[in-house]
Amino acid sequence: MALPTDESMRIEDESERTSDVLSYKRTCMDFIEDISHDYEAWVDYYKLPEDEDNRRRTGIRATIPKTNDWIAKVAQTIPAVDVVMNDGIQKMAESTAGKPFNIGVFINKTSSYTESHPGIIDVNVKANGREGRKTKLGFHFKNDRFRIESTCGAFIDENDLPTDEFDLMDFNLKLHAENGKQRDVISFTITISEMQNGVELDRRGHTTLVHLV
């Protein structure tokens, strides 16, 4: 059984051995379908109440056609296929873990699967905790604030990041994609901590996929 993961994945280094983009797309689409069963097996293991069980399964299952549609129609290169596939894996892991408090990440008022022109892209982040708890911008990994993969060297500006706790979080980040061109793709994860009396009680990520047009 595969553990839910936030690490980037490749299909046994298939992307380093093939130059056939269409064949690699098919391999990755099959992999997304296959790994979804591992994530659902983890939902089985958690033995959740029926409504929460259904909510997590619905999130996992909804990711499969969306990811595979982007692999088929948007990604034009093997690196782009990797970005989209890893985005889908990340989204399935987030659904498996559940979404106990509200997080919204928006580009052009659209969440999760988005489009933008190359350049500096505004990213609006919103969140609120449960039962009056506060929220705070967290770290995806121990020393990395954000998870980001792209085909164009995109990065999120980490200067002057908000570090305070919010009653109602609502702030903007800058996603730098000045080197991007049409058909490039970017996947990034914003992590939010739910806080009480200055202590982190919970943490969740929200992953966004961007198609440059």
GIDAJO-V368267 format. One record per residue. N is the residue number from 0. PHI is phi in whole degrees, 0 to 359 (NA if undefined). OMEGA is omega as a letter, one per 30 degrees, with the letter a starting at -180 (* if undefined). D_LAST is the distance of its C-alpha to the last C-alpha in whole Angstrom. Layout:
N PHI OMEGA D_LAST
N PHI OMEGA D_LAST
This chain:
0 NA a 38
1 279 l 35
2 290 l 35
3 305 a 32
4 218 l 30
5 250 a 27
6 281 l 27
7 294 a 24
8 229 l 26
9 230 a 26
10 274 l 28
11 48 a 31
12 60 l 29
13 304 a 28
14 293 l 25
15 270 a 27
16 248 a 29
17 233 l 27
18 245 a 24
19 269 a 24
20 296 a 21
21 296 l 21
22 295 l 25
23 294 l 23
24 303 a 21
25 298 l 24
26 301 a 26
27 289 l 23
28 296 l 23
29 296 a 27
30 295 l 27
31 301 l 25
32 298 a 27
33 295 a 30
34 289 l 30
35 301 l 29
36 292 l 33
37 294 l 34
38 293 l 32
39 295 l 34
40 297 l 37
41 292 l 37
42 297 l 36
43 306 a 40
44 298 a 41
45 290 l 41
46 50 a 43
47 274 l 41
48 303 a 42
49 303 a 41
50 293 l 38
51 289 l 37
52 302 a 37
53 295 a 35
54 298 a 32
55 290 l 32
56 296 l 32
57 298 l 29
58 296 l 27
59 298 a 27
60 294 l 27
61 292 a 24
62 289 a 22
63 299 a 23
64 294 a 21
65 293 l 18
66 299 a 18
67 292 l 19
68 293 l 17
69 292 l 14
70 300 a 16
71 289 a 16
72 253 a 13
73 257 a 10
74 294 a 12
75 245 a 13
76 225 l 16
77 299 l 18
78 302 l 17
79 293 l 14
80 300 l 17
81 301 a 19
82 299 a 16
83 292 l 16
84 299 a 19
85 296 l 21
86 299 l 18
87 296 l 20
88 298 l 24
89 298 a 23
90 295 l 23
91 294 l 26
92 298 l 28
93 294 l 27
94 294 l 28
95 298 a 31
96 287 a 32
97 89 a 32
98 231 a 30
99 287 l 33
100 224 a 32
101 279 l 29
102 228 l 26
103 229 l 23
104 233 a 19
105 231 l 17
106 236 a 13
107 53 l 13
108 65 l 16
109 240 a 15
110 246 l 16
111 74 l 16
112 234 a 13
113 226 l 10
114 229 l 7
115 200 l 6
116 277 l 5
117 302 a 7
118 132 l 11
119 268 a 14
120 254 l 12
121 283 l 15
122 241 l 17
123 265 a 19
124 243 l 22
125 230 l 25
126 196 l 28
127 211 a 32
128 276 l 34
129 274 l 37
130 52 l 41
131 80 l 40
132 290 a 39
133 266 l 36
134 233 a 33
135 212 l 32
136 296 a 29
137 252 l 30
138 246 l 29
139 286 l 28
140 242 a 30
141 306 a 33
142 246 a 32
143 238 a 28
144 294 a 27
145 235 l 23
146 264 l 22
147 211 l 19
148 227 l 17
149 201 l 14
150 260 a 13
151 221 l 13
152 69 a 16
153 294 l 15
154 209 l 18
155 259 a 19
156 295 a 21
157 257 l 25
158 282 l 27
159 58 l 29
160 290 l 28
161 290 a 30
162 245 l 32
163 281 l 35
164 274 a 35
165 244 l 34
166 289 l 35
167 228 a 32
168 288 l 29
169 196 l 26
170 212 a 25
171 245 l 21
172 247 l 20
173 249 l 18
174 262 a 15
175 271 l 15
176 225 a 12
177 295 a 13
178 271 a 13
179 285 l 9
180 221 l 7
181 305 l 5
182 85 l 6
183 294 l 8
184 229 a 9
185 225 l 12
186 237 l 15
187 217 a 17
188 237 l 21
189 259 a 22
190 252 a 26
191 239 l 29
192 259 l 32
193 265 a 35
194 242 l 38
195 215 a 41
196 53 l 44
197 78 a 42
198 247 l 41
199 286 l 38
200 263 a 39
201 205 a 36
202 209 l 32
203 217 l 29
204 249 l 26
205 229 a 22
206 257 a 19
207 235 l 16
208 247 a 13
209 241 l 9
210 254 l 6
211 277 a 4
212 234 * 0
